[in-house]
């Protein structure tokens, strides 16, 4: 299955499928869980709800930023690919059909 098809079929969910194995992430996750448990004990239901609302908003903002970072990175990657193809075309006369051209004109 191609990546395009997987995306189209709704089978790609990086936010749900990928869990960081970074020790810093794991430590922050543990600390946050401990702090939330403590806050739940000392705050009344309304105050704790406000803390949860702030965390929810933080998650939304982070998701928005991550989408923007992804779009930017993808655009940069596509531009680099285009530049590389143009360079190959200029230097060796090969372009998007790189495999076939490389077989016909070994460098």
C-alpha positions in Angstrom: 0.0 0.0 0.0 1.3 3.4 -0.9 1.5 6.2 1.7 -0.9 8.3 -0.4 -3.5 5.4 -0.2 -2.9 4.9 3.5 -3.5 8.6 4.2 -6.6 8.6 1.9 -8.0 5.5 3.7 -7.5 7.1 7.1 -4.9 4.6 8.3 -2.2 7.1 9.3 -2.6 8.6 12.7 0.9 9.7 13.9 -0.4 11.5 17.0 -2.1 8.3 18.2 0.3 5.7 16.8 3.7 7.2 17.8 4.7 7.4 21.4 8.1 9.1 22.0 10.8 7.0 23.6 12.7 10.1 24.5 13.7 9.9 28.2 12.9 13.6 28.6 9.3 13.0 27.3 8.9 10.0 29.6 10.1 12.0 32.6 7.7 15.0 31.8 4.8 12.6 31.3 5.5 11.0 34.8 5.9 14.4 36.4 2.7 15.7 34.9 0.7 12.6 36.0 2.1 13.0 39.6 1.3 16.7 39.6 -2.2 16.2 38.3 -2.9 13.6 41.0 -1.7 16.1 43.7 -3.8 18.9 42.3 -6.9 16.7 42.1 -6.6 16.2 45.9 -6.1 19.8 46.9 -8.3 21.6 44.4 -12.1 21.6 44.3 -13.8 20.2 41.3 -14.2 23.6 39.6 -10.6 24.6 40.1 -9.4 21.3 38.9 -11.6 21.7 35.8 -9.9 24.9 35.1 -6.5 23.2 35.2 -7.8 20.5 32.8 -9.1 23.2 30.5 -5.7 25.0 30.4 -4.0 21.6 29.6 -6.6 20.9 26.8 -6.0 24.4 25.3 -2.2 23.8 25.5 -2.6 20.5 23.7 -4.7 22.2 21.0 -2.1 24.9 20.5 0.7 22.3 20.4 -1.2 20.3 17.7 -1.7 23.5 15.6 2.0 24.3 15.9 3.0 20.7 15.0 0.8 20.8 11.9 2.4 24.1 10.8 5.9 22.6 11.5 5.0 19.6 9.4 3.7 21.7 6.5 6.8 23.8 6.6 9.1 20.8 6.7 7.2 19.1 3.9 7.4 22.2 1.8 11.1 22.4 2.5 11.6 18.7 1.6 9.7 19.1 -1.6 11.7 22.2 -2.6 15.0 20.3 -1.9 13.8 17.4 -4.0 13.0 19.8 -6.8 16.4 21.5 -6.5 18.1 18.1 -6.5 16.3 17.0 -9.7 17.2 20.2 -11.4 20.8 19.8 -10.4 20.8 16.2 -11.7 19.2 17.3 -14.9 21.8 20.1 -15.4 24.8 18.0 -14.5 24.0 14.6 -15.8 20.9 15.0 -18.0 18.8 12.9 -15.7 15.6 14.0 -13.9 12.4 12.5 -12.6 13.0 9.2 -14.5 16.3 9.0 -12.7 16.5 5.2 -12.5 16.1 4.6 -16.2 18.3 7.5 -17.2 21.0 6.3 -14.7 21.0 2.9 -16.3 21.4 4.3 -19.8 24.0 6.9 -18.8 26.1 5.6 -15.9 28.0 8.4 -14.1 
